[in-house]
Amino acid sequence: MTEALRRLVRETHLSVEQLIQPLFVVEGKGPRQPIASMPGIERLSLDEFEREIHELAGLGIGGVILFGIPDQKDEVATSAYLDDGIVQRAVSIAKKAAPNLVVITDVCLCEYTSHGHCGIVRDGKIVNDQTLEILQKVAVSHARAGADVVAPSDMMDGRVAAIRAALDAAGFPDLPILSYSSKFASAFYGPFRDAAQSTPAFGDRRSHQLDPANFREAIRESLEDVAEGADMLMVKPALPYLDVLRELRTRCDLPLAAYQVSGEYCMIKAAAMHGWMDEQRVVEETLTAIRRAGADVILTYYAKQFAQWQQNKT
Ligand code: PBG
Protein backbone atom coordinates (compact mmCIF):
# COMPACT_ATOMS: atom_id res chain seq x y z
CA MET A 1 0.00 0.00 0.00
CA THR A 2 2.87 2.43 0.46
CA GLU A 3 5.37 4.01 -1.90
CA ALA A 4 8.12 3.10 0.55
CA LEU A 5 7.28 -0.58 0.22
CA ARG A 6 6.84 -0.40 -3.55
CA ARG A 7 10.25 1.22 -3.81
CA LEU A 8 11.74 -1.54 -1.66
CA VAL A 9 10.59 -4.30 -4.00
CA ARG A 10 10.94 -2.49 -7.32
CA GLU A 11 12.71 -4.73 -9.83
CA THR A 12 13.96 -2.22 -12.36
CA HIS A 13 15.77 1.04 -11.82
CA LEU A 14 16.52 3.84 -14.16
CA SER A 15 19.34 6.25 -13.62
CA VAL A 16 20.87 9.16 -15.42
CA GLU A 17 24.28 7.55 -15.76
CA GLN A 18 22.80 4.85 -17.99
CA LEU A 19 21.50 7.37 -20.50
CA ILE A 20 23.22 8.58 -23.65
CA GLN A 21 22.16 11.87 -25.26
CA PRO A 22 22.41 12.00 -29.07
CA LEU A 23 23.74 15.33 -30.37
CA PHE A 24 23.80 16.82 -33.88
CA VAL A 25 26.76 19.02 -34.75
CA VAL A 26 27.03 21.38 -37.71
CA GLU A 27 29.76 23.53 -39.26
CA GLY A 28 29.90 27.26 -38.67
CA LYS A 29 29.27 29.55 -35.76
CA GLY A 30 25.57 30.17 -35.97
CA PRO A 31 22.87 29.84 -33.33
CA ARG A 32 21.16 26.59 -32.41
CA GLN A 33 18.98 25.34 -35.26
CA PRO A 34 15.65 23.85 -34.20
CA ILE A 35 14.55 20.62 -35.87
CA ALA A 36 10.89 20.87 -36.87
CA SER A 37 10.00 17.23 -36.29
CA MET A 38 11.92 16.99 -33.00
CA PRO A 39 10.80 19.89 -30.79
CA GLY A 40 13.37 20.54 -28.06
CA ILE A 41 16.28 19.07 -30.06
CA GLU A 42 18.61 21.35 -32.01
CA ARG A 43 21.56 21.18 -34.37
CA LEU A 44 24.55 22.69 -32.61
CA SER A 45 27.52 24.65 -33.92
CA LEU A 46 30.76 23.69 -32.20
CA ASP A 47 30.64 26.55 -29.68
CA GLU A 48 27.05 25.72 -28.72
CA PHE A 49 28.10 22.07 -28.62
CA GLU A 50 30.82 22.83 -26.07
CA ARG A 51 28.29 24.59 -23.85
CA GLU A 52 25.94 21.65 -24.14
CA ILE A 53 28.67 19.19 -23.16
CA HIS A 54 29.39 21.13 -19.96
CA GLU A 55 25.71 21.13 -19.12
CA LEU A 56 25.20 17.40 -19.80
CA ALA A 57 28.30 16.47 -17.79
CA GLY A 58 26.99 18.63 -14.93
CA LEU A 59 23.72 16.71 -15.01
CA GLY A 60 25.57 13.41 -14.59
CA ILE A 61 24.48 11.93 -17.91
CA GLY A 62 26.38 8.77 -18.90
CA GLY A 63 27.50 9.87 -22.31
CA VAL A 64 26.76 11.37 -25.69
CA ILE A 65 26.61 9.98 -29.19
CA LEU A 66 27.61 12.38 -31.94
CA PHE A 67 26.17 12.84 -35.41
CA GLY A 68 27.92 15.22 -37.78
CA ILE A 69 26.30 17.20 -40.55
CA PRO A 70 29.11 18.26 -42.87
CA ASP A 71 29.07 21.13 -45.37
CA GLN A 72 30.58 18.94 -48.07
CA LYS A 73 29.08 15.68 -49.23
CA ASP A 74 30.32 13.50 -52.11
CA GLU A 75 29.73 10.04 -53.60
CA VAL A 76 32.35 8.40 -51.39
CA ALA A 77 31.80 10.20 -48.04
CA THR A 78 35.22 11.84 -47.94
CA SER A 79 34.15 14.32 -45.27
CA ALA A 80 33.40 11.41 -42.91
CA TYR A 81 37.07 10.66 -42.22
CA LEU A 82 38.89 13.99 -42.38
CA ASP A 83 41.10 14.78 -39.37
CA ASP A 84 39.37 18.14 -39.14
CA GLY A 85 35.91 16.80 -40.00
CA ILE A 86 32.93 18.02 -38.04
CA VAL A 87 32.63 15.00 -35.75
CA GLN A 88 36.39 14.70 -35.29
CA ARG A 89 36.56 18.32 -34.05
CA ALA A 90 33.50 17.82 -31.86
CA VAL A 91 35.06 14.75 -30.23
CA SER A 92 38.19 16.60 -29.21
CA ILE A 93 36.18 19.55 -27.89
CA ALA A 94 34.01 17.18 -25.83
CA LYS A 95 36.95 15.27 -24.38
CA LYS A 96 38.64 18.52 -23.34
CA ALA A 97 35.45 19.99 -21.88
CA ALA A 98 34.37 16.90 -19.94
CA PRO A 99 36.97 14.13 -19.84
CA ASN A 100 34.69 11.80 -17.85
CA LEU A 101 31.71 11.99 -20.17
CA VAL A 102 31.71 8.96 -22.49
CA VAL A 103 31.89 10.11 -26.10
CA ILE A 104 30.49 7.67 -28.64
CA THR A 105 30.65 8.31 -32.36
CA ASP A 106 28.19 7.02 -34.92
CA VAL A 107 30.12 5.34 -37.73
CA CYS A 108 28.07 5.56 -40.92
CA LEU A 109 28.28 7.27 -44.28
CA CYS A 110 24.71 8.44 -44.87
CA GLU A 111 25.23 11.95 -43.50
CA TYR A 112 28.33 12.34 -45.68
CA THR A 113 27.28 10.91 -49.03
CA SER A 114 25.61 13.08 -51.69
CA HIS A 115 23.07 10.31 -52.31
CA GLY A 116 22.32 9.76 -48.58
CA HIS A 117 23.08 6.04 -48.59
CA CYS A 118 25.08 4.31 -45.86
CA GLY A 119 27.60 2.93 -48.33
CA ILE A 120 29.26 3.29 -51.68
CA VAL A 121 26.73 2.99 -54.48
CA ARG A 122 27.42 1.31 -57.81
CA ASP A 123 24.72 0.66 -60.43
CA GLY A 124 22.09 1.71 -57.92
CA LYS A 125 23.27 -0.81 -55.31
CA ILE A 126 25.33 -0.47 -52.16
CA VAL A 127 28.64 -2.31 -52.53
CA ASN A 128 29.27 -3.95 -49.18
CA ASP A 129 32.98 -4.70 -49.20
CA GLN A 130 34.17 -1.42 -50.66
CA THR A 131 32.09 0.35 -48.05
CA LEU A 132 33.95 -1.53 -45.32
CA GLU A 133 37.22 0.14 -46.33
CA ILE A 134 35.68 3.56 -45.86
CA LEU A 135 34.07 2.60 -42.56
CA GLN A 136 37.52 1.52 -41.35
CA LYS A 137 38.91 4.96 -42.17
CA VAL A 138 36.01 6.66 -40.42
CA ALA A 139 36.39 4.60 -37.25
CA VAL A 140 40.15 5.17 -37.11
CA SER A 141 39.69 8.92 -37.60
CA HIS A 142 37.20 8.99 -34.71
CA ALA A 143 39.67 7.04 -32.57
CA ARG A 144 42.46 9.50 -33.39
CA ALA A 145 40.18 12.38 -32.41
CA GLY A 146 39.74 10.74 -28.99
CA ALA A 147 36.39 8.92 -29.11
CA ASP A 148 35.78 6.53 -26.21
CA VAL A 149 33.59 4.15 -28.23
CA VAL A 150 32.82 3.79 -31.94
CA ALA A 151 29.32 2.70 -32.94
CA PRO A 152 28.85 1.43 -36.50
CA SER A 153 25.24 1.97 -37.62
CA ASP A 154 25.64 1.26 -41.34
CA MET A 155 24.55 -2.42 -41.19
CA MET A 156 27.07 -3.63 -43.79
CA ASP A 157 28.04 -7.28 -43.36
CA GLY A 158 31.41 -7.84 -41.72
CA ARG A 159 31.87 -4.26 -40.53
CA VAL A 160 32.58 -5.13 -36.90
CA ALA A 161 35.46 -7.45 -37.81
CA ALA A 162 36.76 -4.93 -40.37
CA ILE A 163 36.64 -2.03 -37.92
CA ARG A 164 38.20 -4.13 -35.13
CA ALA A 165 41.11 -5.03 -37.43
CA ALA A 166 41.60 -1.44 -38.54
CA LEU A 167 41.53 -0.08 -34.98
CA ASP A 168 44.01 -2.70 -33.81
CA ALA A 169 46.34 -1.96 -36.71
CA ALA A 170 46.16 1.80 -36.08
CA GLY A 171 47.16 1.40 -32.42
CA PHE A 172 43.71 1.42 -30.79
CA PRO A 173 43.36 -2.17 -29.55
CA ASP A 174 41.52 -1.01 -26.41
CA LEU A 175 38.85 1.02 -28.14
CA PRO A 176 35.46 -0.67 -27.77
CA ILE A 177 32.92 -1.17 -30.54
CA LEU A 178 29.24 -0.68 -29.80
CA SER A 179 27.54 -2.36 -32.71
CA TYR A 180 24.11 -1.30 -33.88
CA SER A 181 23.66 -5.04 -34.20
CA SER A 182 19.88 -5.42 -34.51
CA LYS A 183 18.92 -2.33 -36.47
CA PHE A 184 15.61 -2.44 -38.28
CA ALA A 185 14.58 -0.66 -41.50
CA SER A 186 12.23 1.58 -39.58
CA ALA A 187 9.87 4.45 -40.34
CA PHE A 188 10.69 5.71 -36.84
CA TYR A 189 13.95 7.19 -38.21
CA GLY A 190 12.04 9.80 -40.23
CA PRO A 191 12.68 12.81 -37.96
CA PHE A 192 16.37 11.88 -37.61
CA ARG A 193 16.80 12.03 -41.34
CA ASP A 194 15.40 15.57 -41.32
CA ALA A 195 17.75 16.44 -38.50
CA ALA A 196 20.83 14.88 -40.08
CA GLN A 197 19.87 15.59 -43.69
CA SER A 198 20.47 11.94 -44.53
CA THR A 199 17.35 10.83 -46.38
CA PRO A 200 18.39 8.60 -49.29
CA ALA A 201 17.95 10.37 -52.65
CA PHE A 202 16.59 7.16 -54.18
CA GLY A 203 15.60 3.74 -52.86
CA ASP A 204 15.62 2.81 -49.18
CA ARG A 205 17.70 0.94 -46.61
CA ARG A 206 15.91 -2.40 -46.76
CA SER A 207 18.81 -4.13 -48.50
CA HIS A 208 20.95 -3.91 -45.37
CA GLN A 209 18.74 -2.96 -42.39
CA LEU A 210 16.54 -5.66 -40.84
CA ASP A 211 12.98 -6.46 -41.87
CA PRO A 212 10.76 -5.43 -38.92
CA ALA A 213 9.01 -8.77 -39.30
CA ASN A 214 12.15 -10.82 -38.59
CA PHE A 215 12.98 -11.89 -35.07
CA ARG A 216 15.32 -14.82 -35.75
CA GLU A 217 17.31 -12.84 -38.28
CA ALA A 218 17.68 -10.00 -35.77
CA ILE A 219 19.16 -12.37 -33.21
CA ARG A 220 21.45 -13.94 -35.81
CA GLU A 221 22.74 -10.52 -36.92
CA SER A 222 23.57 -9.62 -33.34
CA LEU A 223 25.27 -12.93 -32.57
CA GLU A 224 27.36 -12.55 -35.72
CA ASP A 225 28.57 -9.21 -34.38
CA VAL A 226 29.51 -10.87 -31.09
CA ALA A 227 31.60 -13.38 -33.05
CA GLU A 228 33.22 -10.53 -35.00
CA GLY A 229 34.35 -8.86 -31.78
CA ALA A 230 31.65 -6.38 -30.78
CA ASP A 231 31.97 -5.17 -27.17
CA MET A 232 28.38 -3.99 -26.82
CA LEU A 233 25.25 -4.62 -28.84
CA MET A 234 22.32 -2.38 -29.67
CA VAL A 235 18.70 -2.87 -30.57
CA LYS A 236 17.13 -0.05 -32.53
CA PRO A 237 14.38 1.25 -32.41
CA ALA A 238 13.67 0.34 -28.80
CA LEU A 239 10.01 0.13 -27.82
CA PRO A 240 8.71 -1.76 -30.89
CA TYR A 241 11.50 -4.37 -30.50
CA LEU A 242 11.54 -5.25 -26.80
CA ASP A 243 11.19 -8.93 -27.69
CA VAL A 244 14.53 -8.78 -29.49
CA LEU A 245 16.14 -7.02 -26.56
CA ARG A 246 14.83 -9.60 -24.10
CA GLU A 247 16.04 -12.50 -26.24
CA LEU A 248 19.52 -11.00 -26.60
CA ARG A 249 19.67 -10.49 -22.85
CA THR A 250 19.23 -14.21 -22.35
CA ARG A 251 21.47 -15.23 -25.28
CA CYS A 252 24.59 -13.19 -24.63
CA ASP A 253 26.52 -11.61 -21.80
CA LEU A 254 27.66 -8.40 -23.44
CA PRO A 255 26.32 -5.06 -22.29
CA LEU A 256 23.19 -4.20 -24.25
CA ALA A 257 22.07 -0.82 -25.46
CA ALA A 258 18.73 0.22 -26.90
CA TYR A 259 18.07 3.34 -28.96
CA GLN A 260 14.81 5.19 -28.33
CA VAL A 261 14.91 6.78 -31.76
CA SER A 262 13.72 10.08 -33.17
CA GLY A 263 10.22 8.82 -34.07
CA GLU A 264 9.72 7.40 -30.60
CA TYR A 265 10.77 10.78 -29.19
CA CYS A 266 8.51 12.87 -31.39
CA MET A 267 5.44 10.72 -30.79
CA ILE A 268 5.70 11.37 -27.06
CA LYS A 269 6.65 15.01 -27.57
CA ALA A 270 3.78 15.74 -29.94
CA ALA A 271 1.21 14.14 -27.65
CA ALA A 272 2.66 16.01 -24.68
CA MET A 273 2.55 19.31 -26.55
CA HIS A 274 -1.14 18.74 -27.15
CA GLY A 275 -1.67 17.99 -23.49
CA TRP A 276 -2.80 14.49 -24.41
CA MET A 277 -0.37 12.57 -22.17
CA ASP A 278 1.74 13.26 -19.11
CA GLU A 279 5.16 13.60 -20.71
CA GLN A 280 7.30 12.84 -17.69
CA ARG A 281 5.35 9.75 -16.72
CA VAL A 282 5.30 8.41 -20.27
CA VAL A 283 9.04 8.94 -20.65
CA GLU A 284 9.78 7.25 -17.33
CA GLU A 285 7.49 4.37 -18.23
CA THR A 286 8.99 3.79 -21.67
CA LEU A 287 12.58 4.03 -20.43
CA THR A 288 11.79 1.66 -17.55
CA ALA A 289 10.18 -0.79 -19.98
CA ILE A 290 13.31 -0.70 -22.14
CA ARG A 291 15.47 -1.38 -19.07
CA ARG A 292 13.11 -4.14 -17.92
CA ALA A 293 13.38 -5.88 -21.28
CA GLY A 294 17.15 -6.03 -20.85
CA ALA A 295 18.92 -2.82 -21.83
CA ASP A 296 21.85 -1.71 -19.70
CA VAL A 297 22.22 1.54 -21.59
CA ILE A 298 19.60 3.66 -23.34
CA LEU A 299 20.28 6.17 -26.09
CA THR A 300 17.45 8.68 -25.90
CA TYR A 301 16.71 12.26 -26.93
CA TYR A 302 15.09 12.55 -23.50
CA ALA A 303 18.36 11.97 -21.59
CA LYS A 304 18.87 15.62 -20.69
CA GLN A 305 15.26 16.27 -19.82
CA PHE A 306 15.11 13.11 -17.71
CA ALA A 307 18.21 14.28 -15.84
CA GLN A 308 16.59 17.67 -15.23
CA TRP A 309 13.43 16.01 -13.91
CA GLN A 310 15.54 13.90 -11.56
CA GLN A 311 17.30 17.00 -10.32
CA ASN A 312 14.01 18.71 -9.58
CA LYS A 313 12.87 15.68 -7.57
CA THR A 314 15.83 15.92 -5.20
C1 PBG B 1 22.60 6.15 -39.52
C2 PBG B 1 21.71 6.35 -38.36
C3 PBG B 1 20.33 6.56 -38.38
C4 PBG B 1 19.93 6.73 -37.04
C5 PBG B 1 21.08 6.61 -36.26
N1 PBG B 1 22.16 6.35 -37.09
C6 PBG B 1 19.39 6.74 -39.50
C7 PBG B 1 19.15 5.66 -40.47
O1 PBG B 1 19.60 4.52 -40.34
O2 PBG B 1 18.49 6.01 -41.45
C8 PBG B 1 18.54 6.98 -36.59
C9 PBG B 1 18.38 7.51 -35.21
C10 PBG B 1 17.06 8.08 -34.91
O3 PBG B 1 16.07 7.94 -35.65
O4 PBG B 1 16.98 8.74 -33.85
N2 PBG B 1 23.68 7.06 -39.51
Residues whose N, C-alpha, C, O or C-beta is under 5 A from the ligand:
A	BS01	PBG	C108 C110 S153 F188 Y189 F192 V261 S262 G263
